[in-house]
Amino acid sequence: MKAFVFPGQGAQAIGMGQALAQQYPTAKAVFEEVDDALGERLSSLIWDGDLETLTLTANAQPALMATSLAALRALDAEGLGLENASFVAGHSLGEYSALAAAGAISVADTARLLRIRGTAMQDAVPVGVGAMAALLGLDFEAAAAVAQDAAQGQVCQAANDNDPGQVVVSGHKEAVERAVDLAKERGAKRAVLLPVSAPFHCALMEPAAAKMAEALGGVDIQKPAVPVVANVRADAVSDPALIRNLLVEQVTGSVRWRESVGFMAAQGVDQIWEVGAGKALSGMIRRIDRSIACAPVGTPDDIAKLTAAKD
């Protein structure tokens, strides 16, 4: 059984998706659709811009979605599309890519939502007030305890449960710095502040959640063609009203990636394709369950390998 997963922020790179657009007209059409939806040439930034500008949250989020959907369209062209998947899932913003892939939200609406989401998340907390840190070598319970003990009246939460040895905490900068020191005292192999522009997936994102509730309220959401494994629940959802609510909850809630992969494995998934930029999710998946075969789908070469394997 196969699942398709879609990457989140941090996977962006200048030039991503360009070779797909050059080789597959349907992939190129995705970038054009996103450009039209946003009223700007985001594709020019993705392919010819500078990484610092692309990495801005309001740009990175729709750009990564566009690249993922372009890769999916290329898979479609080779007869390897969504009809081959039993589940879709995405890491943080990748959940929007998963929903667009499954036809729950149109590509144009997804691009606009991600622009709003990126801007709202950036604006929710003044620069320098929040931070995020990766705690390596602690399990989720130990990392969550570190976050709770480091809070001391401020916000500090376990934001991303990525794999058995990597949990990201998020909140006020001072609290997150305390968490880094405390994690080291409690046996973490490493604990490092992350180069992010805002403290995502914690209570400080409440203003962004309110803006997303308003934005999502005006968007048509259909039942997805394939069940979507939701970040905040780590199980499969198909009801449009529930999907809408969970996307709002996701802004302040934890990304339960380790459990999401475990859920898919328990349903019989033994093969996962990472559709879009980078290979970060494949690394996490291997650390969660080594029995799952992972394949990246971000370039024409990747697709050629999968096509050859099919034949």
Protein Blocks (a to p, Z undefined) as FASTA:
>chain_A
ZZdddddehjacehihklmmmmmmklmmmmmmmmmmnopafklmmmmmcfklmmpmklmm
mmmmmmmmmmmmmmmmnopafklpcbdcdehjlmmmmmmmnomacfklmmmmmmmmmmmm
mmmpcghjaccdddehiafklmmmmmmmmnnopacddfbdfbfkbccdeddfklmmmmmm
mmmmnopabdcddddfbdehifklmmmmmmmmmmmmmpccdddfbdcddfklopacfbfk
lmmmmmmmmmmmccdfklmmmmmmmnopabdcdededjklmmmmmmmommbccdddfbfk
lmmmmmmmmZZ
